[in-house]
Structures are given as C-alpha cells and as structure tokens.
Amino acid sequence: MATPNKLYIKNMVCPRCIKVVGEELEKLNVKFSSISLGEVVTEKPKEKLPLKKISKALLENGFELIENSKSKLIENMKNTIISTIQQFEEIDLERINFPQLLSKNIGKEYSYLSPLFSKTEGITIEHYIILQKIEKTKELIKYDELTLSEIAYKLGYSSVQHLSRQFKNTTGLTASQFKSNISNLRKSIDSIK
C-alpha cells in the first residue's frame, strides 16, 4: 500500500538527480524527511502539497510525478537495476540474480513484473539490463582506466568475448571502434530503451 506522504518521481537515475529534486522541493518550501532514486517522503500528506507546482518544477528539470501504480512499479524496477549496476565496484554483478533482486525489492513475483515491464517499456527486463551494462561499459571505456577484460569482470560478464558480442550487437560497433569515436555515442541513463 502506498504511503500517503510518498511522491514517486520518474527519471531520477543518479545522485545528481536526487540533489536537483531536493533543491526544487526546497525552493517550493516542501519539507521532506528522505529522498532517494524515484521517491521522496514528504513531511505532509500529498493532498496538502502544492502538487501542480511540484509537477511543473519537476517537468522543467526532466522529471515527472508518477501517479499510476503500475508506472511506480516500472520506475522502481528501473531504479533498482540502475543503482545495482552503478554499484559495480562494491558488489559482484556476476552473482546478482536480477529476477530475485527485483522480486525482493518490489515485493511482487517476477512472473508478474516481467510481462508488465515488457508490455509497458516495449523491451524485456533482461534487455534493459544489457542496455544499462553497455552504457556503463561505454562510460568505463571513455575513462580509459580499465581494460575491456577488467570491465567485463566488474560488470559480471562470464568473459570478455560475451561483453564484446553484446557491445557489438547493441551499438553496432566494436569496443575499439567505439573508443575511437567516443564523443557523441553515449546516452543518458534515463533515455535508454
């Protein structure tokens, strides 16, 4: 059941997003007790908040208030996937079972979540995970601090060949071709579909 003072926000995908949303809420004098990817717990119930002003401020910054319960589930799944992949330095992604992780974090069976995600987003959860990993790979290639083998290991791939195949299938380029054409080939995390 939804908390009466919890706002769900679409497109919050990084710590900078949390900061921007927090700053916008402070400008509107909306007090909140916590803010995380995709949600804000406010001190007042939603019906006592200036929701139109909040929505407008969020839209101006590329965010969106979510009211539909299915949309909240989708956004929660995306945020779980994104934050897990972003923590690749702290956790062993090869050992992560995303269906179990999503079921546990969302509180719904994966057999319900998977078709809902596919129907709503037009891609499977598995493909979305691959896309997120490929974007992280692009970022790490751009930084030029790790070899492709090290990137494959850190992102939970069974081999560098597996990563290379997925990279080529997803981007149409090999990792070395991407490296030589880096400038405009990365996407923002929230635009990945």
N, C-alpha and C positions, 0 to 999 in steps of 0.2 A: 504494500500500500504506500502511496506517495506521501511524503512528509508535507504538511501544509505550508511550510516555510522554505521549501527547497525549489530553486529555479534550475531548470535544465537548459543548457546552452549548447547549441550546435557550433562546430568548427573550433572548439578550444582544443588545441593539439600540442601545446608546448608551454613551458614555464612563462614565456613572454606573453602568451595569450591570457594566462592567469593574472599576470600583472596588469595588462590593459583592461580586462574586465573589472578587476578590483578598483583601478583608478576611475573608470567610468561610473561605477556604483558610488564611489566616494564623492564624485562631482555632483551626483544626484542626491546626496545625503542618505543613501540606502545603507544601513548598517548590516553587516554580515558577520557571522561567527566563524565561517570557514569557506574556503574556495578551493576547488580542485578542478582537474580536467573535466569539463562537461557539466559541472554543477556548483551552485552557490547555496549555502544555507544562510538565510537571512534571519535577522532578529525578529522581524514582524511577519505575520502570515501574508501570503501572496495577495489576498484581497485588500490588504491595507497598503500595498505598494503601488507606486506610480508605474504600472506595467507598460503603458503606452510610451512613456518617456524612456524607460529601461530598454524596451524593444527598439526604439528609434536609435538610441545611443549604441546599442549592440550592433544593429544593422550597419551603421556608419563605420564600424570597425571590422566588418566581415563576419560577425557572429549572428546568431538567431536564437530567440527564445523558442523552446520546444514545448508544445502543449500536449501533443498526441502521445499516448503511452507506448505505441509501437516505435515511434520515432525516438523516444527516450531510450528504448532498448537498443536500437541500432546504434545510436550515438554512444551509449555505454559500451557496446561491443567494440566499436572503432577505437574508443579511448583506451580500452583495456589492451587491445592489440598494439596500438601505437606506443603506449607507455611501456609495455613489456619489451618491445623491440628497441626502444630508446635506451633501455637499461641493459643493453647487451654487454656492457663492461662488468656489471655486477652479477648477472645471472647467466646460467648456461642455457642458451636458447635451444640447443640440441635436445635437452631434457624436458623442455616445456611441451606439454600436451595442450595445445590451444583449445580443443573441444572441452576438456576437463576444466581448464582455467576459466573459460567463458561461462560454462555452466555454474561453476562455483561463485564467480564474481557477480553474475547477473541473477542467479537464483532460479534459473529455468533450465529445462532439459535441452541439450544440444540439438536433439531431434526437432524441437520447436524453433530454436534460434536460427539454425542453418537455413531452412527454407524461407523464413521471414527475411533474413538478411539478403538472400539471393533474389527474392521477389522485389524487395524494396530497392536494392542497390544495383541490380542487374548483373552482379557477379557473385561468385561463391565466396564464402569466408576464406577458404584456402587460397583463392586467387588474390584476395585483398591482402592477406598476409604476405604472399610472394611480392606483391607490388610495394608493400611497405619495406620489406627487406631489400628490394632492389633500389629503392630511394635511399635507404641507409647506405647501401653499397656505393652508390654514386657519390654521396657525401664523403664517405671514407676514402674513395679513390681521389676525390678532389683535394683532400687534405694531404695526400701523398705521404702518410706516415706509416702505413701498413702495406704489406704485400697482399696480393689477391688471395693467397693461401691463408694468411692471417685473418683477413676479412671473412673468408668462408668459414673458418673455425669459429670466430667470435659470433657470427650470425647463425650458427647452428647447422651449417650445411655439412653433409656427410663427406664431401670432397670439393676441391676447387673446381673440378670438372662440372659437378652438379650446379654450383653457383654460376659458372661460365655459361652453361647451357640456358639456365633461367634468365640470366642477364641478356644474352643474345636474343632469346625468344621474346623477352619483354620490351627491350629497347631497339632491337634490330641492329645493334652494334656489339662488337666485342668490347671487353673492358679496355683494351689498349686503344681501340678506335674512339671510345668514349673519352678516355683520358686526353687524347689529342684534340678533342672538340668540346671540352668541358663547358665553356662559357654559358650557353643557353639551354642546356639539356636537363637541368634539374627542375623538379616540380615542387610546389609547396605541399606539405603533407595532407592538408585538408582538401586538396583538389584531386587526389588520387582516386581513380575509379577504374 
